[in-house]
Amino acid sequence: MRKPVLVLAVLLLTGAALSAQTTPAPKTTPNDNAKLLDGYLASWEKAMRGVKTLSAQLNRLDKDKVLFSTSKYTGFAYYMKSGDGPSALNLASLELKAEGKKEFSEKIVCTGTYLYVFVPAQKEIRAYELPKPKGNQVSDDGFLGLLFGMKAEDAKKKYTLTLSKPEDKWYVYVDVTPKEAKDKAEFARARLVLNKDTYLPRQLWFEHSNGNEVTWDIPKAQTGVTLDRRAFDKPNVPNGWKLVPVTEGKSAAAQPKQEPRVVRPMKQ
């Protein structure tokens, strides 16, 4: 379920940053990076509790370091929080088209309990059951847990978080490095770039252990939009397609293979 988790990261990171624009920046000295980072994380945690709906336009650039190839995609994403408290569901959908193509190349629907990943090449919809949270805790499934409401202190225990360029004139850069082996299977490192004056997200970058990169750019995003709850229901299976449940406990040979991707920081 690693690749879908990274896709959901884009949706939730966008929503958090958009809400954070209403929170004043922490007042600290430029060299006090640790205190400054704590202030951003506190704002982020507060923002995650306030996001109800989100719509965003997306651009993605994939760089394959093995095949020396580059692929471009454009599309959109929607997010909705359904309910309140520990029982709240995080609903999301995303659709991307490859440059020059009319049909979608990637599509994902999150119902809050399942991720449904469309795979056009095999005419399959792969269904991944989301881990259930324990008690009053949110799901602790790597980046998914961080984005769906993990507390700032818990995030700092699981990841090494740093402000990589606090003196930058235009952007805030937050580097994320996993500490645990299961999280390293998702990504080797990541970086979120926020506009310094508005806190709107400009870019989300992932790098994987094989060197492949994925860069997400978000040219336009809005929160508080009206969305149809039915857009996040379990998708109907198109004619000629099949629904394939994917179980985490299966062997690697039995699981559908998914190529990891990576992202580069934006040029200054």
N, C-alpha and C positions, 0 to 999 in steps of 0.2 A: 504494500500500500504506500510505498515511499513516494513515487511520482505524484499521485493525487494529493498527498499531504503538502507537497511543495506548491502545487497549484492553489490549494486553499490558503496557503500562506500569503499569496498575492492579494486575495480578497480581503483577508482580515487585517493585514498590515495596512492596506489602503484605508479601511474603515477606521482603524485606530488613529492614524495620522490625521485624517480629516476632522475627527472629533477633537483632537488635541489642539487644533488651531484656536480654540476658544479658551485654552488654558495659558496664562502668561508664562513666558520662559523663566526658568529658575535664575535668580539673581546671585551669581557667583563670579569669582575672578576667573579670567581666561585659563589660568594654569591649574585650577582646581577641577581636574577632569572627573575624578571619582564622585565628588559632590554634584557636579553638573550632570553626570550620567544618572545618578540617583534621582535627580529632579525630573529628568526626561522620563525615566521608567515609572515614576509615581504618576506623572501626567498620562502616560500610556495606559497604565492600569485603570485609572479613572475613566479614560476615554473608552476603553473596551466595554465598560459597563453601560455606557451611554449610547452605543451604536445600535440602532434598530433596523435601519434599511440603508442600502448602498447600491449605487450603480456606477460603473466605471468603463471607460474605453481603454483598451489594452493594446500594446504592441510588444512583440517578443522577438528577440534575436538569439538563435541557437548557434553555438560554435562547436563543431566536432573536431577535437584535436587529433584524433586518430585518422579520420578520413579527410581532414583539411577542408571541411565543407562548412558553409554558412546558410542558415535557413531563416526566413522572415515570416512572421505571422501577425495578423491583426484580428481584433474581435472585441468582445465585451464580457462583463461579469456582473452578477447581481448577488446581493447578500441580504438576508433577513434573519432577525432574531425573533423566535417564536416562544412566547412565555417568559417567565421570570424565575430567578433563583436557580437552584441546582437542577431543576427539571427542564430548564429552558433548552430549546433546540436551536442549533446554528444551521441555517439553511443557505445553500449557495448553488449557483450555476455559472458555467463558463462555456463559451464557444469561440473557437479560433479557426481562421481560414489561412491557408498557406498563400503566400504572395502569388497573385495571378490566378488563383483557383476560385470557383464559385461555390463548391460544396465544402462543408466544414471538414477540417482535418482532425480536430480534437473537440470533444464535448464532454462535460462533466456535470452531474447533478448530485447535490448532497441533500438528502432528506432529513438530516439530523441524526439518523441512525444508520444509514447506508450511504456509501459513495457509489454512484453508477458512472462508469467510465466507458464512453463509446470508442470502439476500435474499428474504424471503417474498413481497414485492409482485410480484417478477418470477419467483418460483419457481426461483431459481438458487442454486447454490453456487459462489462465485467462488474460484478457487484461485490463490494468490500464492506463488511460489517464494521462499523466504528466501535472502538473499545468503549465499554460502559464505565462512567466515573464511579469512584468508590465513595459512598456517603455523600458529604457535601463538597467533595473535591471534583475539579474538572478532570477530563480525560488527560492522563499523563502519557501520551503517545508522541514523544518527540516534539517536533515543531508544532504539531496539531494542538498539544496541550498548551504551549506557550501562547498561541494565537487565540484559543478559545477561552481565555480567562485566567491563566495561571498568574499567581501573584508575582510581583516584581522580585521579591526576595527568593521565591522558589525558582524563578527564571535564572537568577544569578548563580544559584547552586548547580543548575544543569548546564549552563552555557557560560563561556567567557565573553562578556560584553564590554566593549570599549568604544570610546569616541576616538575614531582614528584621525580626524582632522578638525579639531575644535576651533582652529583659527581661520577656517575657510570663510571667505566673504559671503558666499551665496548659499552654501548647503551645510546640513548637519549629517555626518557620516557615522553610522552605528555598525560596528563589526560584530559578528556573531560566530563563535567557534564552539562546536559541541565538545563536551567533556567525556560523555559515555559512549561505549562502542555502538549501541543500538542507534544513537543519534548520529554518529559518524557515518552510518549506513545511509542516512538521508542526504547528508551534504558534508563536505569538508570544511567549508566556511561560507558565510553569507554576508551581505552588506545592504543596509537600507539607507537610501539617500533622501533626505527631506529638505524642502525649500526652507531656508532659515527664517524668512520673514513671515510665512504663512503656516508652516509645518505640513503643507500638502506634500504627498509623496511624489518624487520625481523618478525614482528608479529602485528596483529590487534586483539584487544580483546573487546568484548561487554558483558555487564551484564544487565539483565533485572530485573524488580521489583520482580519477583517470584523466583529469585536466579539462574535461568538457565544461562548457560554460552556458548559462542561460541568463539573459538580461531582459527584465520586464520594465517597460516604460509606461507611465500612466498619464497621458496627456489631458484627460478630463475625468473628474469623479465628483459625485454628489451624494450626500447623505440626506435622510429624511424624505426620500422619494416614495411615491406610492407604487407598490409592487403587488402582483397577483400571487397569493399564497399557493395557488395550484401549479405555478411554474416550478415549484420545488417538490412536487409529488414524484413518486416512482415513475420513471418514463415507460411509455408503451413501447413494446418491441416491434420495430418495423418489419414488414414482410421480407422474408429471406434472411433475417437476422436471428440471433439466439442470445438468451440471457445465460451468462456463465458465472455462477457463484465462485468467489475466490476465497479460500480459507488460508489464514496465516500459517497454519501448521503443515501445509502441504510441502512436499519436497520441492527443490528448485526445479527439477525436471518437469514436475507436474504444473508448476505455476507459469502463467504467461510472463515472458521475459519483457522487461522494460528498461530501455537504455537510459542511464543517468545523464543529466545535462548540467551545464555550468554557466555562470554569468560573470562578465567583467565589469569593473567599476567604470562609471562614465568618465570621459576625458574632460580635463579642465582646460 
